[in-house]
Amino acid sequence: EEAVIDNAYITQGAVILGEVKNSVIGTGVEVGRGAKVIDSVIQPGAKIGEGAKVTRCIVADDVEVAPGAVLGSADSENIELVAKKYAE
């Protein structure tokens, strides 16, 4: 009930406690409280930490995005690939 979801595809087993907009969320993904995922693809098993902001990114399988991290940019012409196991 805390989730804010707008124009998103979310597969089974995902836990959304933050905001997801114009994005695709894979199986087993966790989006923490206060986190925002915008214009992105989050691959299976990835975890987006509390308060993190992920914009115009592809987050690879099982990657953990640190709480409060800011990845990508709304005004970027590129889509950022986040493939490190722990992204800050």
Backbone bond lengths (Angstrom), bond angles and torsions (degrees), N, CA, C in turn:
res aa  C-N    CA-C-N  psi(-1)  N-CA   C-N-CA  omega(-1)  CA-C   N-CA-C  phi
1 E - - - 1.458 - - 1.534 112.72 -
2 E 1.328 117.98 -14.09 1.469 120.97 176.62 1.521 112.38 -81.03
3 A 1.325 116.66 -18.27 1.461 121.94 -173.72 1.520 112.30 -68.03
4 V 1.342 114.15 145.41 1.463 122.21 170.28 1.518 105.53 -120.14
5 I 1.325 116.45 115.09 1.466 120.62 -174.77 1.518 109.21 -126.81
6 D 1.351 115.81 128.39 1.456 121.43 -179.30 1.524 109.10 -138.92
7 N 1.327 116.92 117.64 1.453 122.45 175.25 1.536 111.86 54.43
8 A 1.339 115.82 58.50 1.461 120.48 -176.92 1.521 110.56 -134.09
9 Y 1.343 115.64 150.85 1.456 122.77 172.09 1.522 106.62 -106.61
10 I 1.320 115.91 120.66 1.460 120.86 -176.88 1.516 108.53 -126.92
11 T 1.327 116.86 124.81 1.462 120.47 -177.56 1.522 111.15 -88.39
12 Q 1.334 114.95 170.15 1.457 121.76 -179.02 1.514 111.28 -57.37
13 G 1.310 114.99 146.81 1.450 120.53 173.71 1.515 114.98 83.97
14 A 1.325 118.28 -2.21 1.470 120.48 177.23 1.524 109.24 -80.92
15 V 1.328 115.87 145.08 1.460 121.74 177.52 1.524 107.57 -118.19
16 I 1.317 116.33 115.80 1.460 121.52 -177.03 1.524 109.06 -114.00
17 L 1.323 116.81 114.37 1.464 121.76 176.92 1.519 111.14 -113.33
18 G 1.327 116.61 -5.37 1.462 122.26 -179.42 1.517 110.93 -114.74
19 E 1.337 115.67 -140.97 1.458 122.37 -176.82 1.528 110.47 -116.75
20 V 1.334 116.27 134.90 1.460 122.17 177.27 1.522 107.57 -130.27
21 K 1.343 115.94 124.98 1.463 120.58 -177.14 1.526 109.85 -136.86
22 N 1.339 116.57 131.31 1.472 122.27 177.21 1.527 112.20 50.19
23 S 1.332 116.91 47.19 1.464 120.66 -173.82 1.523 111.86 -138.41
24 V 1.335 114.73 168.10 1.459 122.78 175.01 1.526 107.37 -119.78
25 I 1.330 116.08 128.19 1.463 121.94 -176.06 1.526 108.98 -118.51
26 G 1.339 116.73 124.27 1.454 122.26 -177.19 1.520 113.97 -82.46
27 T 1.321 114.88 175.30 1.459 123.56 -179.29 1.529 111.20 -61.79
28 G 1.323 116.32 135.11 1.458 121.53 175.35 1.516 115.41 74.74
29 V 1.313 117.59 8.74 1.466 120.89 178.53 1.526 109.53 -73.27
30 E 1.329 116.03 144.34 1.460 121.86 174.43 1.522 108.45 -121.22
31 V 1.330 116.41 126.13 1.462 122.49 174.91 1.525 105.82 -113.66
32 G 1.334 116.08 114.14 1.459 121.77 -173.75 1.519 114.19 -71.53
33 R 1.309 115.14 169.17 1.468 122.46 178.37 1.526 110.63 -57.80
34 G 1.317 114.84 133.43 1.451 120.17 177.53 1.514 114.85 75.68
35 A 1.323 118.17 -3.67 1.469 121.59 178.86 1.524 109.57 -76.99
36 K 1.342 115.87 151.85 1.456 121.80 177.71 1.520 109.44 -127.12
37 V 1.316 115.63 130.39 1.462 122.43 175.40 1.519 106.35 -121.37
38 I 1.325 116.61 113.50 1.465 121.54 -173.67 1.528 109.70 -128.23
39 D 1.328 116.28 130.93 1.474 122.27 176.80 1.526 112.10 50.90
40 S 1.332 117.12 45.94 1.469 121.41 -173.32 1.523 112.08 -135.82
41 V 1.338 114.54 165.60 1.462 122.23 172.44 1.523 106.64 -120.69
42 I 1.325 115.68 123.22 1.460 120.75 179.75 1.531 106.93 -111.98
43 Q 1.327 115.76 115.29 1.465 122.71 -174.80 1.536 110.86 -75.30
44 P 1.338 117.81 162.54 1.464 121.93 -176.64 1.528 114.17 -52.70
45 G 1.338 114.00 139.18 1.456 121.47 174.64 1.511 116.19 80.44
46 A 1.322 118.38 -4.15 1.471 120.49 -179.67 1.527 110.13 -72.37
47 K 1.318 115.34 153.92 1.465 121.23 178.94 1.529 108.47 -127.85
48 I 1.323 115.61 127.16 1.457 121.90 178.28 1.529 106.29 -106.58
49 G 1.335 116.48 114.45 1.461 121.69 -174.14 1.522 113.82 -66.98
50 E 1.321 115.06 162.55 1.464 121.61 179.17 1.520 110.95 -53.56
51 G 1.329 115.89 133.29 1.453 121.42 175.28 1.522 115.62 73.16
52 A 1.321 117.81 1.02 1.476 120.33 179.23 1.524 109.47 -72.87
53 K 1.342 115.82 155.04 1.458 120.80 177.33 1.528 108.02 -128.81
54 V 1.337 115.47 119.72 1.457 122.31 -178.36 1.523 107.09 -119.64
55 T 1.336 116.55 115.57 1.463 121.62 -176.04 1.527 109.86 -129.91
56 R 1.330 116.75 129.63 1.473 123.37 178.61 1.530 111.43 52.77
57 C 1.347 114.64 52.62 1.467 121.07 -178.88 1.524 110.92 -130.74
58 I 1.326 114.33 156.54 1.452 121.93 164.25 1.520 104.71 -113.62
59 V 1.323 116.40 117.11 1.458 121.42 179.38 1.524 107.21 -101.02
60 A 1.331 116.32 119.85 1.461 122.78 -174.44 1.530 112.37 -68.68
61 D 1.344 115.05 166.48 1.464 122.54 179.79 1.525 111.27 -51.49
62 D 1.326 115.53 135.67 1.466 124.40 171.24 1.529 115.26 62.71
63 V 1.319 118.61 12.93 1.467 121.21 176.80 1.529 109.00 -75.19
64 E 1.323 116.74 140.20 1.455 121.75 175.92 1.522 108.67 -109.19
65 V 1.319 117.18 118.70 1.456 122.76 177.33 1.525 107.17 -92.11
66 A 1.317 116.33 126.50 1.461 122.20 -175.27 1.526 111.95 -62.61
67 P 1.334 116.64 147.73 1.462 119.76 174.52 1.532 110.23 -56.04
68 G 1.326 115.63 134.51 1.459 120.99 178.26 1.520 115.74 79.37
69 A 1.325 117.97 -3.25 1.472 121.05 -179.38 1.529 110.18 -65.65
70 V 1.327 115.99 149.95 1.466 122.11 175.28 1.520 107.01 -122.29
71 L 1.333 116.23 114.09 1.460 121.89 -177.92 1.517 109.50 -121.82
72 G 1.322 116.55 132.58 1.459 121.27 178.80 1.515 112.35 79.62
73 S 1.350 114.11 178.09 1.457 120.01 -176.79 1.527 109.63 -152.24
74 A 1.304 116.77 139.06 1.465 121.81 -179.24 1.519 112.21 -64.47
75 D 1.327 118.25 -29.76 1.466 120.82 -176.72 1.539 113.55 -95.54
76 S 1.322 116.76 6.92 1.458 120.89 178.74 1.526 110.58 -77.12
77 E 1.333 116.31 142.44 1.461 120.99 174.29 1.522 110.99 -80.68
78 N 1.316 117.17 -14.50 1.460 122.72 -176.23 1.521 111.31 -103.75
79 I 1.330 114.55 159.57 1.457 120.89 172.32 1.518 106.26 -107.66
80 E 1.312 116.63 126.64 1.458 121.80 -175.74 1.525 110.48 -86.25
81 L 1.334 116.75 134.04 1.461 121.77 174.40 1.522 108.03 -96.03
82 V 1.314 116.34 124.75 1.463 121.95 179.10 1.519 106.43 -109.67
83 A 1.320 116.26 106.12 1.459 120.66 -173.49 1.528 113.44 -120.63
84 K 1.327 117.87 -3.58 1.464 120.41 177.48 1.511 109.01 -71.33
85 K 1.315 117.08 148.94 1.463 120.32 -178.94 1.533 112.09 -63.86
86 Y 1.339 116.86 -31.87 1.469 119.55 179.75 1.519 107.43 -136.68
87 A 1.289 117.84 107.11 1.466 122.49 -176.45 1.519 109.98 -99.79
88 E 1.334 115.07 130.94 1.464 120.15 178.71 1.498 110.67 -109.85
